[in-house]
Protein backbone atom coordinates (compact mmCIF):
# COMPACT_ATOMS: atom_id res chain seq x y z
CA UNK A 1 0.00 0.00 0.00
CA UNK A 2 1.26 3.44 -0.92
CA UNK A 3 0.46 5.80 1.94
CA UNK A 4 0.28 9.60 1.56
CA UNK A 5 0.87 11.91 4.52
CA UNK A 6 -0.85 15.28 5.00
CA UNK A 7 -0.48 17.71 7.89
CA UNK A 8 -0.93 21.42 8.54
CA UNK A 9 1.49 24.29 8.97
CA UNK A 10 1.27 24.28 12.77
CA UNK A 11 3.54 21.20 12.61
CA UNK A 12 6.53 23.59 12.34
CA UNK A 13 8.55 21.09 10.32
CA UNK A 14 11.37 22.84 8.42
CA UNK A 15 10.86 23.03 4.67
CA UNK A 16 13.89 20.81 4.05
CA UNK A 17 12.30 17.97 6.05
CA UNK A 18 8.91 18.48 4.39
CA UNK A 19 10.52 18.16 0.95
CA UNK A 20 12.75 15.25 1.90
CA UNK A 21 9.87 13.22 3.36
CA UNK A 22 7.31 14.17 0.71
CA UNK A 23 4.75 15.58 3.16
CA UNK A 24 1.79 17.68 2.01
CA UNK A 25 1.35 20.70 4.31
CA UNK A 26 -1.91 22.65 4.36
CA UNK A 27 -1.32 26.26 5.52
CA UNK A 28 -3.36 27.73 8.35
CA UNK A 29 -4.53 31.32 7.92
CA UNK A 30 -3.36 34.50 9.63
CA UNK A 31 -5.32 37.76 9.52
CA UNK A 32 -3.48 41.01 10.31
CA UNK A 33 -5.40 44.29 10.25
CA UNK A 34 -7.80 43.01 7.63
CA UNK A 35 -5.20 41.36 5.42
CA UNK A 36 -5.19 37.58 5.11
CA UNK A 37 -1.98 35.55 4.86
CA UNK A 38 -1.49 31.84 4.25
CA UNK A 39 0.87 30.71 6.99
CA UNK A 40 4.46 31.05 5.80
CA UNK A 41 3.59 33.15 2.75
CA UNK A 42 4.05 36.89 2.36
CA UNK A 43 5.30 37.49 5.91
CA UNK A 44 8.37 35.93 7.47
CA UNK A 45 8.30 34.68 11.05
CA UNK A 46 11.07 37.07 12.02
CA UNK A 47 9.17 40.05 10.62
CA UNK A 48 5.96 38.92 12.30
CA UNK A 49 7.49 38.76 15.79
CA UNK A 50 9.23 42.09 15.32
CA UNK A 51 5.95 43.74 14.34
CA UNK A 52 3.60 41.88 16.70
CA UNK A 53 3.78 44.42 19.57
CA UNK A 54 3.01 47.29 17.16
CA UNK A 55 -0.17 46.01 15.50
CA UNK A 56 -3.14 48.31 16.12
CA UNK A 57 -5.50 45.36 16.47
CA UNK A 58 -4.53 41.82 17.52
CA UNK A 59 -3.96 39.32 14.69
CA UNK A 60 -6.39 36.45 14.41
CA UNK A 61 -6.06 32.95 13.01
CA UNK A 62 -8.28 30.57 11.09
CA UNK A 63 -8.23 27.02 9.80
CA UNK A 64 -7.77 26.39 6.07
CA UNK A 65 -10.89 25.90 3.99
CA UNK A 66 -12.23 22.43 3.35
CA UNK A 67 -11.22 22.93 -0.28
CA UNK A 68 -7.55 23.18 0.73
CA UNK A 69 -7.72 19.73 2.29
CA UNK A 70 -9.70 18.29 -0.61
CA UNK A 71 -7.10 19.62 -3.05
CA UNK A 72 -4.20 17.99 -1.19
CA UNK A 73 -6.02 14.68 -0.84
CA UNK A 74 -6.91 14.69 -4.53
CA UNK A 75 -3.32 15.40 -5.53
CA UNK A 76 -1.97 12.46 -3.54
CA UNK A 77 -4.63 10.06 -4.78
CA UNK A 78 -3.94 11.16 -8.36
CA UNK A 79 -0.24 10.45 -7.74
CA UNK A 80 -1.09 6.84 -6.91
CA UNK A 81 -1.54 6.80 -3.14
CA UNK A 82 -3.89 4.06 -1.97
CA UNK A 83 -4.68 5.75 1.32
CA UNK A 84 -3.94 9.04 3.10
CA UNK A 85 -3.09 9.74 6.72
CA UNK A 86 -4.02 13.33 7.58
CA UNK A 87 -2.44 14.31 10.91
CA UNK A 88 -3.36 17.64 12.48
CA UNK A 89 -3.15 20.10 15.37
CA UNK A 90 -5.02 19.33 18.58
CA UNK A 91 -8.77 19.28 17.97
CA UNK A 92 -9.45 20.90 21.34
CA UNK A 93 -7.42 23.94 20.31
CA UNK A 94 -8.15 24.33 16.60
CA UNK A 95 -10.82 23.48 14.03
CA UNK A 96 -8.23 21.79 11.80
CA UNK A 97 -9.23 18.20 12.56
CA UNK A 98 -12.92 18.88 12.02
CA UNK A 99 -12.32 20.54 8.66
CA UNK A 100 -10.09 17.67 7.55
CA UNK A 101 -12.76 15.16 8.57
CA UNK A 102 -15.37 17.01 6.52
CA UNK A 103 -13.12 16.89 3.47
CA UNK A 104 -12.39 13.20 4.01
CA UNK A 105 -16.08 12.22 4.02
CA UNK A 106 -16.31 12.63 0.26
CA UNK A 107 -13.44 10.22 -0.47
CA UNK A 108 -15.00 6.83 0.33
CA UNK A 109 -12.86 5.93 3.32
CA UNK A 110 -9.54 6.60 1.59
CA UNK A 111 -8.48 9.22 4.14
CA UNK A 112 -7.88 8.64 7.85
CA UNK A 113 -7.77 11.81 9.95
CA UNK A 114 -5.67 11.75 13.13
CA UNK A 115 -5.85 14.23 16.01
CA UNK A 116 -2.25 14.64 17.17
CA UNK A 117 -3.42 16.22 20.45
CA UNK A 118 -0.44 18.53 20.12
CA UNK A 119 1.02 21.56 18.33
CA UNK A 120 4.29 22.64 16.73
CA UNK A 121 6.91 19.88 16.77
CA UNK A 122 4.68 17.90 19.11
CA UNK A 123 2.63 17.41 15.94
CA UNK A 124 5.64 17.46 13.63
CA UNK A 125 7.40 14.58 15.35
CA UNK A 126 4.27 12.44 15.04
CA UNK A 127 4.16 13.23 11.33
CA UNK A 128 7.83 12.25 10.93
CA UNK A 129 7.20 8.97 12.76
CA UNK A 130 4.27 8.18 10.46
CA UNK A 131 6.34 8.83 7.33
CA UNK A 132 9.19 6.67 8.58
CA UNK A 133 6.80 3.77 9.24
CA UNK A 134 4.63 4.23 6.14
CA UNK A 135 6.36 1.59 4.02
CA UNK A 136 5.26 -1.03 6.55
CA UNK A 137 1.62 -0.10 6.05
CA UNK A 138 -1.22 1.83 7.59
CA UNK A 139 -1.28 0.10 10.98
CA UNK A 140 2.47 0.49 11.41
CA UNK A 141 2.14 4.24 10.75
CA UNK A 142 -0.71 4.58 13.25
CA UNK A 143 1.27 2.61 15.83
CA UNK A 144 4.28 4.90 15.28
CA UNK A 145 2.11 7.97 15.85
CA UNK A 146 0.69 6.53 19.07
CA UNK A 147 4.11 5.48 20.35
CA UNK A 148 5.51 8.95 19.70
CA UNK A 149 2.55 10.62 21.40
CA UNK A 150 2.96 8.51 24.55
CA UNK A 151 6.60 9.61 24.87
CA UNK A 152 6.05 13.26 23.93
CA UNK A 153 6.75 16.26 26.16
CA UNK A 154 5.82 19.79 25.02
CA UNK A 155 6.42 22.67 27.43
CA UNK A 156 6.93 26.42 27.19
CA UNK A 157 7.57 29.55 29.20
CA UNK A 158 5.62 32.57 27.97
CA UNK A 159 7.25 35.95 28.31
CA UNK A 160 3.92 37.71 28.78
CA UNK A 161 0.30 36.78 29.42
CA UNK A 162 -1.02 39.58 27.23
CA UNK A 163 -1.50 37.57 24.03
CA UNK A 164 -2.73 34.45 25.81
CA UNK A 165 -5.36 36.48 27.64
CA UNK A 166 -6.67 37.92 24.40
CA UNK A 167 -6.82 34.50 22.74
CA UNK A 168 -8.37 32.66 25.69
CA UNK A 169 -5.89 29.78 25.31
CA UNK A 170 -4.90 29.61 28.99
CA UNK A 171 -7.05 28.80 32.01
CA UNK A 172 -8.76 32.01 33.08
CA UNK A 173 -7.70 31.66 36.72
CA UNK A 174 -4.03 31.83 35.77
CA UNK A 175 -4.39 34.77 33.41
CA UNK A 176 -6.08 36.81 36.14
CA UNK A 177 -3.46 35.75 38.71
CA UNK A 178 -0.63 36.50 36.32
CA UNK A 179 -1.93 39.90 35.30
CA UNK A 180 -1.91 40.99 38.94
CA UNK A 181 1.42 39.47 39.98
CA UNK A 182 3.27 39.79 36.65
CA UNK A 183 3.97 36.06 36.53
CA UNK A 184 5.58 34.42 33.51
CA UNK A 185 3.52 31.23 33.12
CA UNK A 186 5.01 27.80 32.55
CA UNK A 187 2.68 25.70 30.45
CA UNK A 188 2.50 22.12 29.24
CA UNK A 189 0.58 20.69 26.30
CA UNK A 190 -0.80 17.27 27.13
CA UNK A 191 -3.70 15.22 25.79
CA UNK A 192 -4.70 18.06 23.52
CA UNK A 193 -5.05 20.66 26.24
CA UNK A 194 -2.89 23.43 27.68
CA UNK A 195 -2.21 23.11 31.40
CA UNK A 196 -0.33 25.49 33.63
CA UNK A 197 2.47 23.93 35.67
CA UNK A 198 3.66 27.02 37.49
CA UNK A 199 4.73 30.60 37.21
CA UNK A 200 7.93 32.54 37.85
CA UNK A 201 8.93 36.18 37.99
CA UNK A 202 11.95 36.23 35.69
CA UNK A 203 13.09 34.80 32.38
CA UNK A 204 16.11 33.23 34.06
CA UNK A 205 13.88 31.40 36.54
CA UNK A 206 11.65 30.21 33.71
CA UNK A 207 14.57 28.81 31.74
CA UNK A 208 15.93 27.14 34.87
CA UNK A 209 12.62 25.41 35.55
CA UNK A 210 12.49 24.04 32.02
CA UNK A 211 16.14 22.98 32.15
CA UNK A 212 15.34 20.86 35.22
CA UNK A 213 13.34 18.55 32.94
CA UNK A 214 16.56 17.70 31.10
CA UNK A 215 18.47 16.89 34.28
CA UNK A 216 16.28 13.93 35.15
CA UNK A 217 18.42 11.32 33.39
CA UNK A 218 16.16 10.77 30.38
CA UNK A 219 17.33 9.72 26.94
CA UNK A 220 15.75 11.41 23.94
CA UNK A 221 14.85 10.18 20.49
CA UNK A 222 13.89 13.60 19.10
CA UNK A 223 14.28 17.15 20.37
CA UNK A 224 13.34 20.62 19.14
CA UNK A 225 13.96 23.93 20.87
CA UNK A 226 11.06 26.28 20.14
CA UNK A 227 10.96 30.05 20.40
CA UNK A 228 8.85 33.00 19.29
CA UNK A 229 11.35 35.49 17.95
CA UNK A 230 13.82 34.77 20.76
CA UNK A 231 16.70 32.97 19.06
CA UNK A 232 19.51 34.16 21.39
CA UNK A 233 17.54 32.90 24.40
CA UNK A 234 16.82 29.62 22.63
CA UNK A 235 20.47 29.05 21.70
CA UNK A 236 21.60 29.74 25.27
CA UNK A 237 18.99 27.26 26.52
CA UNK A 238 20.27 24.62 24.10
CA UNK A 239 23.85 25.28 25.19
CA UNK A 240 22.81 24.67 28.80
CA UNK A 241 21.11 21.42 27.82
CA UNK A 242 24.22 20.28 25.96
CA UNK A 243 26.31 20.95 29.08
CA UNK A 244 24.15 18.59 31.13
CA UNK A 245 26.50 15.59 30.95
CA UNK A 246 23.90 13.01 32.03
CA UNK A 247 21.82 13.51 28.89
CA UNK A 248 21.61 11.31 25.84
CA UNK A 249 20.50 13.60 23.03
CA UNK A 250 19.59 12.99 19.39
CA UNK A 251 22.20 13.92 16.81
CA UNK A 252 19.91 16.34 14.97
CA UNK A 253 18.29 18.89 17.27
CA UNK A 254 15.92 21.33 15.62
CA UNK A 255 15.88 25.05 16.43
CA UNK A 256 12.50 26.44 15.37
CA UNK A 257 11.06 29.94 15.33
CA UNK A 258 7.45 28.93 15.93
CA UNK A 259 4.89 29.52 13.21
CA UNK A 260 2.98 32.80 13.28
CA UNK A 261 -0.42 31.18 13.80
CA UNK A 262 0.80 29.76 17.12
CA UNK A 263 2.84 32.85 18.00
CA UNK A 264 -0.29 34.98 17.64
CA UNK A 265 -1.67 33.28 20.75
CA UNK A 266 1.47 32.98 22.88
CA UNK A 267 3.24 36.24 22.01
CA UNK A 268 6.87 37.11 21.28
CA UNK A 269 9.99 36.20 23.30
CA UNK A 270 8.65 32.83 24.42
CA UNK A 271 10.75 29.69 24.79
CA UNK A 272 9.83 26.03 24.83
CA UNK A 273 10.71 22.56 23.68
CA UNK A 274 9.21 19.43 22.14
CA UNK A 275 10.96 16.22 23.14
CA UNK A 276 10.31 12.54 22.50
CA UNK A 277 11.83 10.28 25.13
CA UNK A 278 13.63 7.15 23.97
CA UNK A 279 11.54 3.99 24.19
CA UNK A 280 13.36 2.67 27.29
CA UNK A 281 13.76 6.05 29.01
CA UNK A 282 11.81 6.88 32.20
N, C-alpha and C positions, 0 to 999 in steps of 0.2 A: 504493500500500500504506500502510495506517495502522499505524504502529509504536508499540508501547507500551514504556516504559522502566521497569525495576524495579532497585532497588539495595538496599543495607542501611545501617543507621544509622552504620556506621563511615565512611561517606563524608563526614561532617561538613558537609554542605551546609546553610546556614542555611534555616530554615523558609520564609522569604520566597522564596528561589530555588526550593525544592521545589514550592511552590504555583504560582509563576509558570510553571514549566516543565512542570508536570503529571507529576511523577515519583512513582512508588510506592516508599515506603521501608519495608523490613521491619526492625523493631527487633531488635537483638541483645539478649541477656539478661545481667543483672548480678545476682549473688547476694551479699548482705551479711548475714553473721551469721544465715543461715538464711532470710532473706527475699528473695524474687525480685522483681526490677524489670525491666520492659521498658525498654530504653534510652531515656532522655529522658522517662520517665513516673514521677511520684511522688518524684523526687529531682533537684534541679537540679544542674548541673555545678558551680556555685560551692559549693553545700553539700557535694557529694561531696568536692571537693578540700580543703575546710576540715576535714572529718571523717576523711579518709583516714588520717592518722597516728595516729588515736585508736582505730581499730577493733581489737577484741580478737583477731579472726582475719582473715587477709587476704581481701578480696573475691575472688570468682572470676567467670569469664565463660563464656557458652555461646552457641552458635549458635541461631537461631530454629528452631522445629519445622518439619518438612516441610509441615505443614498451613498455616503462615503463608505460605509461598511459594505453595502451591496456591491459597490464598484470593486473593492479589494477582493471580496469573495469571488466575484465573477472572473476577475483577472486570473486568480490562482486556479480556479476550476478549468478555465480555458487553456491554461498552461499544462494541464494534465494531472492536477492533484485529485486524488480520490476522496479526500476528506480534509477539512480545515479545523484547526484548533485556534480559537479566537480568545486570547487571554488578556484581561483588562483590569483597570484600576478598581479598587474596592467599591463594591456596589452600595455600601452604606455611606460612602462619601461622594460618589459621582453617579451620574445617570448613564455612564458608558456601557455597563453590562446590560442594562435594560434595552438600550438602543441597539446593541449588537444582537441581542436575542430577537428583537423585532425583525431585524434584517435577515436573520438566520431562518425564520419561520417559512420563508418563501423558497427555501432551497432543499426541501425534501429530506431533511435529516443529514445533510452533507456537511453541516457546520456544528461543532460543539463549542459552546461559549463557556468560558471558565472565569469565575470571580477570583482574582488573585488574593483578595482581602488585604491588599497592600498598595503602596505607591512608590514612585521613583524606582531605585534599583531593587527594592523589595519585590516589585513587579518584574523588573528587568531580569533579575537572576532566575526567576521562575520561567520566563520566556527562554532564556539561554538553556536551561535544563531541558525544556521540552524539545528544543531544536536538536540538542545533542543526543537525545534518546529517540528521535523521530524515526530513524531507520529501522528500529526494532518494533515499530508499530504504535498504534493509537494508545493501547493500554500502558505500554512502557513510557510513553510521553506523559500520560496522566499521572502515573506513579512517580515519575521524576519531579513533576510539579508539586505533588503532595509531599514528597520527601523534602524538597527544598523549603516548602512553607513551614514544615514542622521545625526546621532548624534555623529559621530566619529571625533576625533581630534588627529592628529598625527604630532608631532613637534620634532625637534632635534636641538642641537647645535653641530656643528662639531668643533673638536679641531684644525684641519688643513684643508686647501683647496687642499693639494697636491694630495690626492687620488681621490678626486672629479674631479679635473682638468684632470687627466689622463683618467678617465672613461667617461667624458663628461656628467655627470648626473646633473650638475648644469648649470643654464644660463651662457653663456660665459661672458656676461658683468660683472657679479659678480665675477667670478673667476679671471678675469684680475684685477678688482678693489681690490680684496682681496689680490692678490699676491703682489701688490704694497704697500698696507697699512697694511698688516698683520692682516686682519680682520678675526675674527672667525664668520662664517656665521650662522645665525638662519634660519632654513628652515621649511617648512610646506608641508605636502603631502595632496593634496586635488584634488578630481576628477581625480585621476590617474596621476597627474603631480606634480613635485617638484617645489615649488615657494619659493623664498627668501623673508623673512619678516624683514630682518635687519641684522646688523652686529655689533659686539662689539670687544673690544680689549683684554678683559681678560675672563678667565674661570668664575670667580666670577660674572662678569657682565652678562655673558651668562646664568648662572644658575638663577640669579635674574630675568632676563627677562622671562624665562620660568615659574618661580614660580609665577609671576604676573597673569598668566592664572588661577591659582588655588585660587586666592584671589578674584575672581569675583562673589562669592556666588553661584556657580553651585553645583548641586548634581550629583554624578557619579554612574553609574550602573556597570561599569568595569573600571579597571585601571591597566596599566603595566608600570613600569619604565624600560627603555631600555638603554643599554650602550654597548660600544664596548671595552671590556677589561678595564673598569673603575669602578669596583664595589665600591670602597670606595667613589668615587664622587657620584655614584648613590644612595648609602645608605644615605649619608648626604642630598641629594636632597629629598629623601623620608621622612627623619626625619623632614625637614623643611616644607614639605607639611602637615605632621601629626600635626605639631604645629599650623597650620592655623586653628583656632577654628571655623571659619565660614563654614568649609567644611563638606559635608556629603559624606563619602568615602565608597566604597564596603568593605566587610569584608576580602575578599581574594584579596590582591594586589600582582601581579606578579613582580618579579625582574628577568630580562632576559638579559643575555649576548648575543647580537644579532648574528644571524647566520653568518657564514664566508662569504657566497655568497653576503650578503648585506654589511658586514664590509669591503670587498674588495674595495667597491666603496666609502665608507664614511671615512675609516681610523680608527685607534685606538683612544682611549680616548674620544670618543664622548658620548653624553648623550641625551636622549630624552624620550618621553612618548607616549603612546597610551591610549586614554581615551574615554569612551562612556558616554555621559551625560544621566542622568535619563530622562525619557519620558517627565516629566513636568518641567524640568530645563531649564533656559534661554540659 
